[in-house]
Amino acid sequence: MAAVTGLPAGARAVVVTASNRASAGVYEDRSGQALAEGLRELGFAVEGPHVRPDDVDALAAVLREAVASGADVVLTTGGTGLSPTDVTPEATRTVVEREAPGLAEAVRRYGEPQVPTSVLSRGIAGTAGRTLIVNLPGSTGGVRDGLAVLGPLLPHVVSQLRGGDH
């Protein structure tokens, strides 16, 4: 993945991983690391991954911190499935001011031909202030798919959220 053309200078991204097991040290957070690396390759300065348990309050707190810090983009990985402990979309909804459902749908559609279960992701996308927040699945494949969809769009999104023209 190469740096995307037109990414505004100083573009900053924050990566958040939602996982009870990774936060407890049961296993390494591979999807968050892959997401951070992919964003760096796109040209972003990246903070994280911040690994948190599957807890609405803990996830909402780290999302609010990222928005308050002035991050252009916050991407989450994990916690988007149908398991009772998957609460990333619920946490994100407490922070997002305006949803951007087309982004979440595009990520689901992109992965569907190879992974039919990708449509089970409940991830959402939207903005809080001048920050885009998008929930991605908790797998390295889901992260790759998410970056394939978002990568070409992020320069325009960051520019718009910073007040640029269409």
N, C-alpha and C positions, 0 to 999 in steps of 0.2 A: 504494500500500500504506500503510495507516494503522497507527499504533502499536497494538499488541495490548493488549486489556484484561487487567488482572491480572498484567502482567509485574512481577515483584518489583523493588523499588527497587535501583538500582545494578547491574542486569544487564549483564554484560560478555561480549562475543564477540570471538573472534580469527578472522581469515580467513587461510587459507593457500592459495596457488596453486602447483600442481605443473606446471611446464612448462620443458622444456629451452630452448625458443626464447625465451619471455618472460624467463627468468632471464638469458639471454645478450644481451638487448636487441634481438633480431631483430624482435619486434613488441611492442606494448603489451598489458598484461594487462587485457583488457576484462572477463573473467568475474569476476576477483577484485574489481575496482572495482565491478561491478554487485552482487556479493554483499555487499560492505561497505556500499554505499548502501542496499540492501534491509534489512539488519539495523538500520541507523540509523533507517530509517523505521518499523521495528517497535518502536523504543524502546531499543535496545541502545547502550551505549558500545562502540565498535568499535576494535580494534587491527588494523592491517594494511590491505591484504593483504601478507603475507610471501611473496615469490616465491622459490621454490626449484626447483632442477633435479629431474628425475625420477630421484631417487636415494633408496633406502630409508633409508639412514643420515641424510641431510640432512633428509628429511621427518620421520622419527621424532624427530629432535632438536628441530625446531621444534614438533612436537606435544607433546613432553614439557615443553618450556619453557612452552607455553601452559597446560598442566594445572598445572604448578608455580606459575604466576602467579596461579592461582585463577580463571581464566576459567570462566564458566558454560557457554559453548557454544564449540566450535571447529568451523567449517565449512571444508572443503577444496573446491577446485574444480580439476578436471583429474586426469589420470593414472588414470582408472577404466576405460578401454577395454581392448581385446584386444591392442593393440600390445605388442611385447616391452618397450618402454620404460615402459609404464604400470604403475607400482608403488605407487600411493597406497594401495590396500587392504592390500598386504603391509606397508607401513610402519605403517599404522594398527593392524593386528593386533598389532604389537609393543608398542603403547601401551595399547590397549583391554583392560580387565579383564573386562567383561561386554558381550556383543553385544546389540543391539536390532534384530534382523533385520526386524521389521515396518516400521520407519522407512525403511530402504533399499528395501524392496519397495514401499512406498507411493509413494516418489519415482519408481521405475521405472514403476509402473502408471499414475501420473498422466500421464506424458508419452507413453505408448504410443499412444493414439488419434491424436495428431497426428504423432508421430515414432516409427514402429515400431521403429527401432534403439535406442530408449531402453532396451530390455530387455537390451542388450548391456553396459550399465554394470555393473561389478563392485564398485561402491561399497558400503561397509559402514557401519554405525552402531553405536555402543555408548558405554559410559561408562568413564572412568578417574577414580577418586576421585569427586569431585562435579562432573565435567565431562562434558558430552555432546559426542561427536565424530561428525560425519556427513560422508561423502564425497559430493560432488556432481559431476556431469559438468563438463567444461571448456568449456562454451559458455554464452553469456548466456541462451539459452533453457532450458538445463538448470538454471541457477541460478534463473531465474524459477519454473520448475516446483518445484524444491526448496523455495524460500521459500513457495510457495503451499501446499505440504503441511505444512511445518514451522511456519510462522508461527502458526497457531491452536493448535498443540500446545506451543510453547515456554514459555508462562507456566506451564503445569502441570508440564512437565519441570523447569524451573529451580526451581520451588517444591519439588518432590519431592527433587531432588538437594541442595537446601539443608536438607532434613530435614522438609519440610512433610508434612501428612497427604494421603491420597488424595482 
